[in-house]
Amino acid sequence: MPLERFTEILNQASEQQVPVMVFVSNKGCIQIHSGLITKLVTMENWFNVLDPQFNLHLNMDAIDQIWQVRKPSTDGDVNALEVYDKQGNLIVQLLGNENRVFLN
């Protein structure tokens, strides 16, 4: 998936007020946000979510691959966007609470 499409999808989720779950992890912890993302700001090579209860700073230069993934579950398919770096490490995973944004 092209980087531009990824940012378009997040902007659509914000505009349409579609709740998302965002998972960001490192060796020490996992940050999870569940809810709306509203204030999206691009500054140079950084894509930012600057909400009062959630901040995300994504270095767009570090992104190598973006995958749109469907994962089966007992409640139906879960749709996600997964962002990877050049070493194949997962940077961030976004799951849509409503499929309409993540499947367009």
Contacts in CASP RR format, 6 or more apart in sequence:
PFRMAT RR
TARGET T0000
AUTHOR 0000-0000-0000
METHOD contacts of the structure
MODEL  1
MPLERFTEILNQASEQQVPVMVFVSNKGCIQIHSGLITKLVTMENWFNVL
DPQFNLHLNMDAIDQIWQVRKPSTDGDVNALEVYDKQGNLIVQLLGNENR
VFLN
1 66 0 8 1.000
1 67 0 8 1.000
1 68 0 8 1.000
1 81 0 8 1.000
2 66 0 8 1.000
3 60 0 8 1.000
3 63 0 8 1.000
3 66 0 8 1.000
5 66 0 8 1.000
6 63 0 8 1.000
6 66 0 8 1.000
6 81 0 8 1.000
6 83 0 8 1.000
7 40 0 8 1.000
7 42 0 8 1.000
7 47 0 8 1.000
9 81 0 8 1.000
9 101 0 8 1.000
9 102 0 8 1.000
9 104 0 8 1.000
10 37 0 8 1.000
10 40 0 8 1.000
10 47 0 8 1.000
10 49 0 8 1.000
10 94 0 8 1.000
11 40 0 8 1.000
12 18 0 8 1.000
12 101 0 8 1.000
12 104 0 8 1.000
13 20 0 8 1.000
13 37 0 8 1.000
13 96 0 8 1.000
13 101 0 8 1.000
14 36 0 8 1.000
14 37 0 8 1.000
14 38 0 8 1.000
14 40 0 8 1.000
16 100 0 8 1.000
16 101 0 8 1.000
17 36 0 8 1.000
18 36 0 8 1.000
18 96 0 8 1.000
18 97 0 8 1.000
18 98 0 8 1.000
18 100 0 8 1.000
18 101 0 8 1.000
19 34 0 8 1.000
19 35 0 8 1.000
19 36 0 8 1.000
19 96 0 8 1.000
19 97 0 8 1.000
19 98 0 8 1.000
20 33 0 8 1.000
20 34 0 8 1.000
20 35 0 8 1.000
20 36 0 8 1.000
20 37 0 8 1.000
20 94 0 8 1.000
20 95 0 8 1.000
20 96 0 8 1.000
20 97 0 8 1.000
21 32 0 8 1.000
21 33 0 8 1.000
21 34 0 8 1.000
21 35 0 8 1.000
21 94 0 8 1.000
21 95 0 8 1.000
21 96 0 8 1.000
21 97 0 8 1.000
22 31 0 8 1.000
22 32 0 8 1.000
22 33 0 8 1.000
22 34 0 8 1.000
22 37 0 8 1.000
22 49 0 8 1.000
22 54 0 8 1.000
22 56 0 8 1.000
22 92 0 8 1.000
22 93 0 8 1.000
22 94 0 8 1.000
23 30 0 8 1.000
23 31 0 8 1.000
23 32 0 8 1.000
23 92 0 8 1.000
23 93 0 8 1.000
23 94 0 8 1.000
23 95 0 8 1.000
24 30 0 8 1.000
24 31 0 8 1.000
24 56 0 8 1.000
24 91 0 8 1.000
24 92 0 8 1.000
25 31 0 8 1.000
25 90 0 8 1.000
33 53 0 8 1.000
33 54 0 8 1.000
33 56 0 8 1.000
34 97 0 8 1.000
35 97 0 8 1.000
36 51 0 8 1.000
37 49 0 8 1.000
37 51 0 8 1.000
37 54 0 8 1.000
37 56 0 8 1.000
38 51 0 8 1.000
39 49 0 8 1.000
39 50 0 8 1.000
39 51 0 8 1.000
40 47 0 8 1.000
40 48 0 8 1.000
40 49 0 8 1.000
40 50 0 8 1.000
41 48 0 8 1.000
41 50 0 8 1.000
42 48 0 8 1.000
45 59 0 8 1.000
45 60 0 8 1.000
45 61 0 8 1.000
46 57 0 8 1.000
46 58 0 8 1.000
46 59 0 8 1.000
46 60 0 8 1.000
47 56 0 8 1.000
47 57 0 8 1.000
47 58 0 8 1.000
47 60 0 8 1.000
48 55 0 8 1.000
48 56 0 8 1.000
48 57 0 8 1.000
48 58 0 8 1.000
49 55 0 8 1.000
49 56 0 8 1.000
56 92 0 8 1.000
58 83 0 8 1.000
58 91 0 8 1.000
58 92 0 8 1.000
62 85 0 8 1.000
62 86 0 8 1.000
62 91 0 8 1.000
63 83 0 8 1.000
63 84 0 8 1.000
63 85 0 8 1.000
63 91 0 8 1.000
64 84 0 8 1.000
64 85 0 8 1.000
64 86 0 8 1.000
64 88 0 8 1.000
65 83 0 8 1.000
65 84 0 8 1.000
65 88 0 8 1.000
66 81 0 8 1.000
66 82 0 8 1.000
66 83 0 8 1.000
66 84 0 8 1.000
67 81 0 8 1.000
67 82 0 8 1.000
67 84 0 8 1.000
68 79 0 8 1.000
68 80 0 8 1.000
68 81 0 8 1.000
68 102 0 8 1.000
68 103 0 8 1.000
69 79 0 8 1.000
69 80 0 8 1.000
69 81 0 8 1.000
69 82 0 8 1.000
70 77 0 8 1.000
70 78 0 8 1.000
70 79 0 8 1.000
70 80 0 8 1.000
71 77 0 8 1.000
71 78 0 8 1.000
71 79 0 8 1.000
71 80 0 8 1.000
72 78 0 8 1.000
77 99 0 8 1.000
78 95 0 8 1.000
78 96 0 8 1.000
79 95 0 8 1.000
79 96 0 8 1.000
79 99 0 8 1.000
79 102 0 8 1.000
79 103 0 8 1.000
80 93 0 8 1.000
80 94 0 8 1.000
80 95 0 8 1.000
80 96 0 8 1.000
80 102 0 8 1.000
81 93 0 8 1.000
81 94 0 8 1.000
81 102 0 8 1.000
82 90 0 8 1.000
82 92 0 8 1.000
82 93 0 8 1.000
82 94 0 8 1.000
83 90 0 8 1.000
83 91 0 8 1.000
83 92 0 8 1.000
83 93 0 8 1.000
83 94 0 8 1.000
84 90 0 8 1.000
84 91 0 8 1.000
85 91 0 8 1.000
94 102 0 8 1.000
95 102 0 8 1.000
96 102 0 8 1.000
END
